[in-house]
Every structure is written in C-alpha cells, then in structure tokens.
Amino acid sequence: MMARPGAVKNIESWDEFTKHFVKSEDKLVVLVFMAPWSEPWKLMRPAVEKMASGLKSEEAEVCTISVDRFNTLGRLLRVEALPTFVLVKRHRAVARVVGVNRDDLHSSINKHLAPPSSSPQPINIS
C-alpha cells in the first residue's frame, strides 16, 4: 500500500529500506525506531503522525522501523530505548532524539530541514 504524502511510512523489509534510501538523497529522513508494544511509542505516535502530516514530502519524510523486525539495524545505530528518532540527511545520521521528547524532536527536525526556495515554514507537533 502506498502512503499518502505527509504520512508516516512503515518500512516492512530490507529491500524497501534500501530502495527508499536510494531515492531520499537530499531530503531529511526521520527514522523512528519503535515497537508496537512500547508504551513510550504509544505516547509519541499521535505527535509523530501530526508532525509527518505537516512536512512537505519533497523536504522530509518520516519512516517507522520496528526494532523487532530490524534488530540488526537498531544495533548498528545504537538504538537502546524506544522510541529513538534518528534524523538522516544524505545517508548520514545528523541528529538523534530518544524517548518521549516532543520539544527536542520538533527543534531537531526544524534545524535539519532543507532550506526551501522560499522562506522556511517551521513545523508544529505540539
């Protein structure tokens, strides 16, 4: 199923993860390491969905990655708590936010958004 623009994308396979990153060279990608059973993730999920709906698809996207399915990737990126948000730009981690911390997530995303051709519009996830 194809996600609508501004929607949270659920990465389901390594192939999907690889193809997805080849296409996302210049945009900010927010990797959300989570587990459906995680209480902190359940608290953050509405804010993350609101945040994703406020992002322009050409500037950024939000992808959830289950630590149960992608445990090797989680270990490589030192995911030790849920949720962990790894902000990636040009295939490099540029920031990390751990836990239920809406303010840090908000400011990190705004800081790393690509400057659009017009004046930047900060996102609001409060």
C-alpha positions in Angstrom: 0.0 0.0 0.0 1.4 3.4 -1.0 1.4 6.0 1.8 -0.1 9.4 1.1 2.2 12.5 1.1 3.0 13.6 4.6 2.0 10.2 6.1 4.2 8.1 8.2 5.7 5.3 6.1 6.2 1.9 7.6 9.3 0.1 6.4 8.5 -3.6 6.2 11.6 -5.1 4.5 15.3 -4.6 3.9 14.6 -4.3 0.2 12.1 -1.5 0.9 14.5 0.2 3.3 17.3 0.1 0.7 15.1 1.3 -2.2 13.7 4.0 0.0 17.1 5.5 0.9 18.4 5.5 -2.7 15.5 7.9 -3.5 15.9 10.1 -0.5 19.3 11.7 -1.2 18.6 15.4 -0.4 15.6 15.2 1.9 15.6 14.8 5.6 14.5 11.3 6.7 13.3 10.7 10.2 13.8 7.1 11.2 11.5 6.2 14.0 12.7 3.1 15.8 9.7 1.7 17.6 7.8 -1.4 18.7 4.0 -1.6 18.6 4.0 -2.8 22.2 6.2 0.1 23.6 4.2 2.4 25.9 6.5 5.4 25.2 6.0 4.8 21.5 2.2 4.8 22.0 2.5 8.2 23.7 4.6 9.7 20.9 2.7 8.2 18.0 0.0 10.9 17.7 2.6 13.6 17.8 4.7 11.8 15.1 1.7 11.4 12.9 0.8 15.1 13.2 4.4 16.0 12.6 4.5 13.9 9.4 1.3 15.5 8.1 2.9 18.9 8.4 6.0 18.0 6.4 6.3 18.6 2.7 7.1 15.3 1.0 9.9 16.8 -1.1 11.6 18.2 2.1 11.3 15.4 4.6 9.6 12.1 5.4 9.0 10.0 8.5 9.5 6.3 8.5 8.8 3.8 11.3 11.1 0.9 11.7 10.2 -2.0 14.0 13.1 -3.0 16.3 11.6 -6.4 16.4 12.0 -6.8 12.6 15.2 -4.7 12.1 17.2 -5.6 15.2 20.5 -5.5 13.3 19.9 -2.0 12.0 18.8 -1.0 15.5 22.1 -2.3 17.0 24.1 -0.6 14.2 22.5 2.7 15.0 22.8 2.2 18.8 19.1 2.2 19.5 18.9 1.4 23.2 15.5 2.9 24.1 12.1 3.3 22.4 11.2 5.3 20.6 14.5 6.5 19.1 14.4 9.1 16.3 17.4 9.1 14.0 17.5 12.0 11.6 19.3 11.2 8.4 20.4 13.5 5.6 22.4 12.5 2.6 22.7 9.0 4.1 24.3 10.2 7.4 22.8 10.5 10.8 22.7 14.2 11.7 20.7 14.0 15.0 19.2 11.7 17.5 16.2 12.1 19.9 15.4 9.4 22.4 12.2 8.8 24.2 9.1 10.9 24.7 10.6 14.3 23.9 8.4 16.3 21.6 10.3 19.6 22.0 13.7 18.1 21.1 12.2 16.3 18.2 10.5 19.4 16.9 13.6 21.6 17.2 15.9 18.9 15.6 13.6 18.4 12.6 13.3 22.2 12.1 17.1 22.6 12.3 17.8 19.9 9.7 15.0 20.6 7.1 16.5 21.5 3.8 16.1 25.3 3.1 13.3 25.5 0.6 13.4 28.0 -2.3 11.1 30.3 -0.3 11.2 31.2 3.4 11.2 28.1 5.6 8.0 27.2 7.5 8.7 25.5 10.8 6.6 22.5 11.7 4.4 22.3 14.8 3.9 19.0 16.6 2.6 20.3 19.9 
